[in-house]
Amino acid sequence: MKLLVTGGAGFIGSHFVESVLERGHEVAVLDEFNDFYDPAIKRANLARVLEGIRLYETDIRNAREVQKAVTEFKPDTLVHFAARAGVRPSIQEPELYIDTNIKGTFNLLEAARSAGVPRFISASSSSVYGVLKTAPFREDMCLNQTISPYAATKLAAEQLCSNFSHLYGMRCVSLRFFTVYGPRQRPDLAIHSFTRAIHEGRSIRQFGDGSTRRDYTYIDDIVQGLLACLDYEGSLCDVFNLGESETTTLSALISSIEAALGKKASIERHPEQPGDVPLTYADISKAKKLLNYQPHTKISEGIPRFVDWFLRSLPRA
């Protein structure tokens, strides 16, 4: 199988690229290496596989370059991770998020359509569920309100996939990821930033009273679900939750990191941030049934694994 992976130098993308290369697939990566966080981190993510892939350095907002890459490589499947990420930054720069996450997804879908790519797998987000009161969250729930530009762009991208599937017969699968963590996690995300701050003896910023709950999902479990989608032959257009289907409070998360590091956190308490949701909680019964999705890594195992990776990745004195 030939796979074109957008955002393949990022956290989730680079793990997926390694997994499909190990399975003998031919891979091209399209990534712009933007400065949302240090581009050197993204290049390091791909360092071990660089000789085994074709690399296109371009922005998904550039329709001409996107079309050129897709036409030249001729993938069987396009796996789309590239996006402007993060709820809080999207409130500061909504136009950038709309241009990248909606128009960029359209550019990729249009390039895939015109090149005859039969399968399009796209990374969505648990943020599309907004502040639903009923939990766990199911894929068939009515989504009447998102509460951040980031969430709105992810839901819009799902709808674009639905359009292209219906109009052009393209197999489209959107995957709603629930708070993914593990080795190479983005440095701005809570688990990574908390771990670094506690290790260095700096205070961490806790937004709210610590009672917010997240369904934290280890990277290996996300990759398992992604790989299953490469062979999925169910509905021509489908949406799946990928999570652990367990929730952990922010306070408990901090305690887990403290225990793994053997250090106590100094906590600065701040009000809740606009756009943050109080709860994410995945109902994964559909993914279990149709993808044979079986997440294995509980937070009690995953946090020590992450901390071990973090400590080993520190520069040696």
C-alpha positions as CSV (number, residue, x, y, z in Angstrom):
1,M,0.0,0.0,0.0
2,K,1.1,3.5,-0.8
3,L,0.4,6.1,1.9
4,L,0.6,9.8,1.8
5,V,0.7,11.1,5.4
6,T,0.1,14.8,6.1
7,G,1.6,16.1,9.3
8,G,3.7,13.0,9.4
9,A,6.5,14.8,11.3
10,G,4.3,15.5,14.3
11,F,3.7,13.5,17.4
12,I,0.9,11.2,16.3
13,G,1.9,11.3,12.6
14,S,5.5,10.2,13.2
15,H,4.4,7.2,15.3
16,F,2.0,6.2,12.6
17,V,4.7,6.5,9.8
18,E,7.0,4.3,11.7
19,S,4.3,1.7,12.2
20,V,3.3,1.5,8.5
21,L,6.9,1.4,7.4
22,E,7.5,-1.6,9.7
23,R,4.6,-3.3,7.9
24,G,6.2,-2.8,4.5
25,H,4.1,0.0,3.2
26,E,5.5,2.8,0.9
27,V,5.2,6.2,2.6
28,A,5.4,9.8,1.7
29,V,5.1,12.6,4.3
30,L,3.8,16.1,3.6
31,D,4.6,18.5,6.4
32,E,5.4,22.3,6.4
33,F,7.5,22.1,9.7
34,N,5.8,25.3,11.0
35,D,6.9,27.1,14.1
36,F,3.9,26.3,16.3
37,Y,6.5,24.5,18.3
38,D,10.2,24.0,17.5
39,P,10.5,22.6,14.0
40,A,13.7,20.8,15.1
41,I,11.6,18.5,17.2
42,K,9.5,17.5,14.2
43,R,12.6,16.9,12.1
44,A,14.0,14.7,14.9
45,N,10.7,12.8,15.0
46,L,11.4,11.7,11.4
47,A,15.2,11.3,11.7
48,R,15.1,7.5,12.0
49,V,12.9,7.0,8.9
50,L,13.9,9.8,6.7
51,E,15.8,7.6,4.2
52,G,12.8,5.3,3.9
53,I,10.2,7.9,2.9
54,R,9.5,10.6,0.3
55,L,9.2,14.0,1.9
56,Y,7.2,17.0,0.6
57,E,7.8,20.2,2.6
58,T,4.7,22.3,1.9
59,D,1.7,23.9,3.6
60,I,-1.7,22.3,3.1
61,R,-3.1,25.7,2.4
62,N,-1.1,25.7,-0.9
63,A,-3.5,24.0,-3.2
64,R,-1.1,23.8,-6.1
65,E,1.7,22.2,-4.1
66,V,-0.8,19.8,-2.5
67,Q,-2.1,18.7,-5.9
68,K,1.4,18.3,-7.2
69,A,2.4,16.0,-4.3
70,V,-0.7,13.9,-4.5
71,T,-0.5,13.5,-8.3
72,E,3.2,12.7,-8.2
73,F,3.1,10.1,-5.4
74,K,-0.2,8.6,-6.4
75,P,-1.1,7.1,-3.0
76,D,-3.7,4.4,-2.3
77,T,-4.6,6.1,1.0
78,L,-4.2,9.6,2.2
79,V,-3.9,9.9,6.0
80,H,-4.5,13.4,7.2
81,F,-3.0,14.7,10.5
82,A,-1.8,18.1,9.5
83,A,-3.7,20.9,11.3
84,R,-3.3,23.9,13.5
85,A,-3.8,22.3,16.9
86,G,-5.0,23.5,20.3
87,V,-8.2,25.1,21.7
88,R,-6.7,28.2,23.4
89,P,-4.5,29.3,20.4
90,S,-7.5,29.0,18.1
91,I,-9.3,31.6,20.1
92,Q,-6.4,34.0,19.5
93,E,-6.0,33.2,15.8
94,P,-9.3,31.8,14.5
95,E,-8.7,32.8,10.9
96,L,-5.4,30.8,10.8
97,Y,-7.3,27.8,12.1
98,I,-10.1,28.2,9.6
99,D,-7.7,28.6,6.7
100,T,-5.5,25.6,7.7
101,N,-8.0,23.1,9.1
102,I,-10.9,23.7,6.8
103,K,-9.5,25.1,3.6
104,G,-6.4,22.9,4.0
105,T,-8.6,19.8,4.4
106,F,-10.6,20.8,1.3
107,N,-7.4,21.1,-0.7
108,L,-6.3,17.6,0.3
109,L,-9.8,16.1,-0.5
110,E,-9.9,17.9,-3.8
111,A,-6.4,16.7,-4.7
112,A,-7.3,13.1,-3.7
113,R,-10.5,13.3,-5.7
114,S,-8.8,14.5,-8.9
115,A,-6.0,11.9,-8.5
116,G,-8.4,9.1,-7.9
117,V,-7.3,8.3,-4.3
118,P,-9.9,5.8,-3.0
119,R,-9.4,6.2,0.8
120,F,-9.0,9.3,3.0
121,I,-8.5,8.9,6.8
122,S,-8.6,12.1,8.8
123,A,-7.7,13.0,12.4
124,S,-10.6,14.7,14.2
125,S,-10.9,15.5,17.9
126,S,-13.0,14.9,21.0
127,S,-13.4,18.7,21.2
128,V,-16.3,18.4,18.6
129,Y,-18.5,17.1,21.5
130,G,-18.4,20.5,23.2
131,V,-20.1,20.5,26.6
132,L,-22.5,17.6,26.1
133,K,-24.1,16.6,29.4
134,T,-24.5,12.9,28.5
135,A,-21.4,10.8,28.7
136,P,-19.7,8.8,27.5
137,F,-19.8,10.4,24.1
138,R,-21.1,8.4,21.2
139,E,-20.5,9.1,17.5
140,D,-24.2,9.3,16.8
141,M,-24.8,12.2,19.2
142,C,-26.3,15.4,17.9
143,L,-23.5,18.1,17.9
144,N,-25.3,21.4,18.2
145,Q,-22.6,23.5,19.7
146,T,-18.8,23.6,19.7
147,I,-17.1,26.1,22.1
148,S,-13.8,26.9,20.3
149,P,-12.7,27.7,16.7
150,Y,-10.5,24.6,16.8
151,A,-13.5,22.4,17.6
152,A,-15.6,24.1,14.9
153,T,-12.9,23.5,12.3
154,K,-12.6,19.8,13.2
155,L,-16.3,19.3,12.9
156,A,-16.3,21.2,9.6
157,A,-13.5,19.0,8.3
158,E,-15.6,15.9,9.1
159,Q,-18.5,17.4,7.1
160,L,-16.2,18.0,4.1
161,C,-15.2,14.4,4.2
162,S,-18.8,13.4,4.3
163,N,-19.5,15.6,1.2
164,F,-16.6,14.1,-0.8
165,S,-17.6,10.6,0.2
166,H,-21.3,11.1,-0.9
167,L,-20.5,13.0,-4.1
168,Y,-17.5,11.2,-5.4
169,G,-17.6,7.7,-3.8
170,M,-14.4,8.3,-1.8
171,R,-14.0,6.1,1.3
172,C,-13.6,8.6,4.2
173,V,-13.0,7.8,7.9
174,S,-12.8,10.5,10.5
175,L,-11.2,9.6,13.8
176,R,-12.1,11.5,17.0
177,F,-8.9,11.3,19.1
178,F,-9.3,11.7,22.9
179,T,-6.3,13.5,24.5
180,V,-3.4,11.6,23.1
181,Y,-0.1,11.3,25.0
182,G,3.1,9.3,25.0
183,P,6.7,9.6,23.8
184,R,7.2,12.7,21.5
185,Q,4.0,14.4,22.8
186,R,3.9,18.1,21.8
187,P,5.8,20.1,24.4
188,D,2.9,22.5,24.9
189,L,0.4,19.8,26.0
190,A,-0.4,19.3,29.7
191,I,1.3,16.0,30.4
192,H,4.6,17.1,28.7
193,S,4.6,20.6,30.0
194,F,3.7,19.5,33.6
195,T,6.4,16.9,33.6
196,R,9.1,19.3,32.4
197,A,8.1,22.0,34.9
198,I,8.0,19.6,37.9
199,H,11.3,18.0,36.9
200,E,12.9,21.4,36.6
201,G,11.5,22.7,39.9
202,R,9.2,25.2,38.3
203,S,5.6,25.8,39.1
204,I,2.8,24.5,36.9
205,R,-0.3,26.4,35.9
206,Q,-3.5,24.6,36.8
207,F,-6.7,26.0,35.2
208,G,-9.7,25.4,37.4
209,D,-10.0,23.5,40.6
210,G,-8.6,20.3,39.3
211,S,-11.9,18.5,38.8
212,T,-12.1,18.6,35.0
213,R,-11.8,15.1,33.6
214,R,-10.1,13.8,30.4
215,D,-10.1,10.5,28.6
216,Y,-6.3,10.2,28.2
217,T,-5.3,7.9,25.3
218,Y,-1.8,6.3,24.9
219,I,-0.2,6.7,21.5
220,D,0.1,3.0,20.9
221,D,-3.7,2.6,21.2
222,I,-4.3,5.4,18.8
223,V,-1.9,3.8,16.2
224,Q,-3.8,0.5,16.6
225,G,-7.0,2.2,15.6
226,L,-5.4,4.0,12.7
227,L,-3.9,0.8,11.3
228,A,-7.4,-0.9,11.5
229,C,-8.8,1.9,9.3
230,L,-6.4,1.0,6.4
231,D,-8.5,-2.2,5.8
232,Y,-11.9,-0.9,6.9
233,E,-14.6,-1.8,4.4
234,G,-17.7,-0.8,6.2
235,S,-19.7,2.3,5.5
236,L,-18.2,4.5,2.8
237,C,-18.2,7.4,5.2
238,D,-17.7,6.8,8.9
239,V,-16.7,8.3,12.2
240,F,-15.0,6.6,15.1
241,N,-14.0,7.6,18.7
242,L,-10.5,6.4,19.7
243,G,-10.0,6.7,23.4
244,E,-9.4,4.6,26.5
245,S,-13.0,5.0,27.7
246,E,-11.8,6.0,31.2
247,T,-11.6,9.5,32.7
248,T,-9.0,11.0,35.0
249,T,-9.3,14.3,36.9
250,L,-6.6,17.0,36.4
251,S,-5.7,16.7,40.0
252,A,-5.2,12.9,39.7
253,L,-3.1,13.4,36.6
254,I,-0.8,15.8,38.4
255,S,-0.4,13.3,41.2
256,S,0.5,10.5,38.8
257,I,3.2,12.7,37.2
258,E,4.5,13.6,40.7
259,A,4.7,9.9,41.7
260,A,6.5,8.9,38.4
261,L,9.0,11.7,38.8
262,G,9.4,11.3,42.6
263,K,9.0,15.1,42.9
264,K,6.2,17.3,44.3
265,A,4.6,19.9,42.1
266,S,4.3,23.6,42.9
267,I,0.9,24.6,41.6
268,E,-0.3,28.1,40.4
269,R,-4.1,28.1,40.3
270,H,-5.9,30.0,37.6
271,P,-9.5,30.3,36.5
272,E,-10.9,28.0,33.8
273,Q,-9.9,29.0,30.3
274,P,-12.4,29.9,27.6
275,G,-13.0,27.0,25.2
276,D,-11.9,24.3,27.6
277,V,-14.5,21.6,28.2
278,P,-15.2,20.1,31.6
279,L,-15.2,16.5,30.4
280,T,-14.1,14.2,27.6
281,Y,-15.2,10.5,27.7
282,A,-15.2,8.2,24.7
283,D,-17.8,5.5,24.1
284,I,-15.6,3.1,22.0
285,S,-18.1,0.3,21.5
286,K,-18.4,1.2,17.8
287,A,-14.7,1.1,17.2
288,K,-14.5,-2.2,19.2
289,K,-17.1,-3.8,17.0
290,L,-16.1,-2.5,13.6
291,L,-12.4,-2.0,13.9
292,N,-11.6,-4.6,16.6
293,Y,-10.2,-1.7,18.5
294,Q,-8.8,-2.8,21.9
295,P,-6.9,-0.1,23.9
296,H,-4.6,-1.6,26.4
297,T,-2.6,1.2,28.2
298,K,-4.3,2.5,31.3
299,I,-3.2,5.9,32.6
300,S,-1.5,4.2,35.5
301,E,0.9,2.5,33.0
302,G,1.1,5.2,30.5
303,I,2.3,8.1,32.7
304,P,5.3,6.2,34.0
305,R,6.2,5.2,30.4
306,F,5.9,8.8,29.3
307,V,8.0,10.0,32.2
308,D,10.6,7.4,31.5
309,W,10.8,8.5,27.9
310,F,11.0,12.2,29.0
311,L,13.9,11.5,31.3
312,R,15.8,9.5,28.7
313,S,15.3,12.2,26.1
314,L,17.0,14.9,28.3
315,P,20.4,16.1,27.1
316,R,23.2,14.3,28.9
317,A,25.4,16.4,31.1
